[in-house]
Amino acid sequence: MYRWLIVALIILFIGLQYRLWFGENNLRDIWTLNSKIELQQEINQELNQRNSELEAEVQDLKQGLSALEERARSELGMIKEGETFFQLVEPADEKN
């Protein structure tokens, strides 16, 4: 009597293990999905940080002139009225 119960429990256990390792939505699929979720969360975090930086820059451009002035100086090479612009040129090496 107990022998059949033990055999039935072993068969049930093997059937459940099969579903766990090889069936639909098995552990390997779950591990793969978890790694994809972690990767996507990292990408989202980087994009959220970039969005925050861009939002801060937009707010600064809307409200303050310092960022606008800095951008005009660095990207466009502009100077303020009354300032003197100095350009340093390195001497050319003469090899004859």
Residue pairs with C-beta under 8 A, 6 or more apart in sequence:
19 26
20 26
20 27
21 27
21 28
57 67
60 66
60 67
61 67
61 68
69 80
72 78
73 79
79 85
